[in-house]
Structures are given as structure tokens and as C-alpha cells.
Amino acid sequence: MTSFIIGIITIVAIYCILVLALNIRWGYCGLLDFGVAGFFLIGAYTSAILISAPSESYLFGVRYTVGFGLSWPIGLIAAAVTSGFLAFLIGIPTLRLRGDYLAIVTIGVAEILRYVAINEKWLTRGVQGIRNIARPFESSFPAASLASDIIMLVLTLAILTLFFIIASRLFTSPFGRVLRAIREDEVATSFLGKPVSHFKMLTFILGGIYMGVAGALFAMYVTAIEPYQFIPTYTFLMWGCLIVGGSGNNWGAILGGALIMGLFIQGTRFLPSISGQPQLIPALRYIAVGILLIVVLRLRPRGLLPEKAIKTEETQ
Amino acid sequence: MLKAKEIVKDFGGLRAINHCSIEVEKGSIVGLIGPNGAGKTTLFNVITSMYKPDAGRVTFKGEDITGLRPDQICQKGITRTFQISRELKIMTLLENIMLGFKDQRGEKIMRGILNPASVKEQERKNLERSLEILEAMKLYELRNEPAAILSGGQRKMLELGQALATAPEMLLLDEPTAGAMAGETAMVVSFIRRMREEQGLTFLIVEHKMEVIMGICDKIIVMNYGEKLMEGSAEEVRQNEQVREAYLGRGA
């Protein structure tokens, strides 16, 4: 049971990093990002490929060359770099345009990446997925042990805390002030001498780095990844978390993540199946999330923990 | 100081500005008037690079600034306000003003996160200056309120304050008293005068209220159908037959 609870906290904390990243992009700067799952995927696959043990095997006639056997910190950093770079590439053509173009391109790229992961079997092993991904300190603490779970939990919470502090400091900084101004009125902000595209690009890349690191942690935690774990549903679940928790508020992002990913998605795993229908609970989960969204939007349209106005004098 | 030469701007088949040239001398207050649709705001938008002109050049202090990005125009020393004010509604008045300052160290992402003493010190200075500006705008009491609560005239004042925070050499004001009540209009007018006297700022102002324009401008440029009809002092404009026709139509 302990390891179940540790597992749930770890996975929810990983998703909370995604919600936090979405909050930086959307909550701070108003960037309409529908590609969360894509950045998560690129981070997960990058680190999985880099830290898996080298292997050359044949499966159904396809030769797989997965694995470089590198250490986990390199996996984490590489995930941050590739995901940040992906954000940079997507940002070049889209960030100068209106918000809806970014939305279309991000969801498109996320789906393309998932299909690449399905089809480029030599690199990703396709729908078989990459298995036996090494966890930190695996030689001393094997993946199935409680110690290994605790190591993953501590690592994840440490990174979540660090990311939370960075995001919060950024929010009240002059940089964050420009982001909030861009969110409200891009044109007016540019006429006040702020290079808007530059600020949007940095924000988009920072979000990408967060999501990439979340992906790397996810790969290490579950030790087996496959394309199905990165369907667009997860992008929209992250949006649900942010809207329920309170867009523009980092505590809200965490609360939303804990509530939806923890209570509704993970927490309902242990419910007994209803009258022998194993499909019922997973379906009801999404209905429950939908109802929660409607109720919150009706009663607290700005989320459970709405964005706080910044009293500049007090931050001095 | 500011010169726009032979500006042409087309929107599809419509020529909004037709070979229009204007010049604004340093330290002067120049008014831009004309009937609705004369191209005044379009000319503003060309000067501040919201639009690219189809022909013509804009120079500022002898430097060609045609086609720079709006933020670069602002960095060069030209700040504008809008006909329909574009204050940032969710942000507080204080934040609106604080946003305006140039070269903020904390706007670099790493320094924003680390918040070193150099950033804090600059923020403190900017805060002091912001409070001064808000005081001058008679908005001090509302400093921690979101800008959305302001009245039309107060919004114009806030926008003016925000523009001042950018430490401009020249201000382009698009109808600075639109939506302002009589008392507020007087305040805007006296403010413009004071800024010119105290800081030597240069102004180009689009305005429909003739008493405002006639009262403060050294020179008035009249536009009609995208062209410059005439320019001269308030008295010359008032006497001009063509101007009357443009505004009132040909007499019977």
C-alpha cells in the first residue's frame, strides 16, 4: 500500500509539473498551447532512448537500435534541451501570429510526434514501447523496490519544488509583468517598447523545458513508455487541471493537478469494478472530470484559487 | 525632429494617405486635425510602425525609422497613446505604469528569476517614479486597483502616465481627451503644456475638440482625404476657407 501511495504522489507530481508549465505559457503569457502531450513525449522518449541499455535486437524483422546507456542526469538534461528546442522550432513560425495558430500547430505537432513514435520502430520500438528504462541508482536499488520508489518520489518532488519557485519568482518579476501585459494586450505592450515575440519565445521555451523534464521523470518512473501514454487527452486533462485550479496561480495549478490527476484519475484506480463491468470506471472518470469542470466554471469561473493581483509595493 | 515624407498608404483599393508630408519641430506641440476618415490615425499608425507605408519615409532626429518594429520605435524615443485607450485592465494602475520603464534589468529572464540587488534597486527607483506619476495624474489613491475600474478620462490619464514612464522624447497622442469630462480635459491640456515646459517633450496630437487643439498647438496640420490640406497657426487655420469647406461643406 505504501508503494501505491508513493507511486500516486510521484505520478501526480509529474503531471503537476506539466500543469505548472501550462500555467507559465497560458496563465502568465496567454499562449494557447494544445501540445502539452507532445513536449511530454519528446522529453520521455529522449531520456528513455539515452538512458536505456544499448541493445540491438530483431523483432518481426525490424532491427532496433535503442539505448545509449547514459546516466539519468544526462537523460533529464537532454530531455529539457530537446523539448526546449522543439518549442523554439514551433515558436519561430507561430509566435508572431495570432494565438489560434499556435493552438493548431501545437496539437498538430504533438500528434505527428506520437505517430513518429508509433512508426519509427528502429528508434522507438513502435507500439511495443521502450521497456526496462533505468531508474536513478538502479544498480543499488532495483526498480521494483520501495527504496527505488522513494528515490523517484524525492527526485520528482525536488524538481517540482524547484520549478515552482522559479515560476513563482518569475511571476512577480519585471519579466512576469511583461508577460501578463502581453496576455492582456500584445499591441499595447509592443508600443511600450517591449519586443513581444522575444518574450513569448522565452516563455514558450521555458514551458517546453518544464514539460520535457516531466517527460523524463515519467519515463524513469513508469520504466516503460509507449505512444498511447501521450494521446491528446492528456493535454486536455492538463487544461482541465489549470482551469479548475486557477489559471495564473501556481498553487492553483498544483491544486488542480492534485485534484484531477490525483483524486479523479489515479484515486479511482482502486475502486472495485461495478457489477463486473471493468470499462465502467475509466469511462466514469472522464464524466466526473467533465462535471467538475462545469461546476467549477459555474461557481468559480476563475478557478478554485484565482490569480492574485500583484501589489507592487509589497513585493519590494 | 520628426519628418514624414511623401507617405502613401493603401488599404486595398482605398488610398488612406496620399503623398502626405509633415514635420514636427523639437519642443513643439503640433495638432493634427481633419474630418472623420481624413487619415489622421492612419498617419499615426504609419509613423509608429503599426502599418508599413506603401511609399515614403519616416525619419526621427535624422534617422530613418520606417518599418522598424513598434517596440523599436518606442526605444528610439517615440511613444504613442491610442484613440480608444488600451490600458491593461486586469493589472493594477501601479503595474501599468511600472511596465512602461525602459531597460528594466528584471526583464531578462535569468535576472527576473534570481532577483539580484541590482534588479531590486531599479524596481525601487521605478516604483518611486511611478508613484510620482500617479500622484501627478491624481490616480495615487487607486494605485493598487485594477485599471478596469477607471473612468474614460482616468484611463486617458493612466495611458499618458504609462507613456511618460517610457521616458519619451516625443509623444504621439491620439485623441487624448476623447471620453474625458470637462474637468479631465483641462487636466490633460495643462499636463501636456507642463510636460513641454518642464521636460522639453515634443507632441503630435490628433484631437477633435477644437478648443483643445486651438489652445495648445504651436502649429496645426489639417488633413482631408488622406492629403495635407494646409498647415499654420490656429488663427490661420480658423481663417482658411478650404478648412471650413472640408469640415462644414461648401456654403450655399
Interface residues (C-beta under 8 A of the other chain):
Chain A: I166 R169 L170 S173 P174 F175 G176 R177 V178 R180 A181 E184 D185 V187 A188 T189 S190 F191 L192 G193 K194 P195 V196 L202 L206 A309 I310 K311 T312 E313 Q316
Chain B: T48 M50 R69 P70 D71 Q72 I73 C74 Q75 T79 R80 F82 R86 E87 L88 K89 I90 M91 T92 L94 E95 M98 L99 G100 K102 Q104 R105 G106 E107 K108 I109 R111 G112 I113 L114 N115 V119 K120 E123 R124 L127 S130 R143 N144 P146 Q162 T166
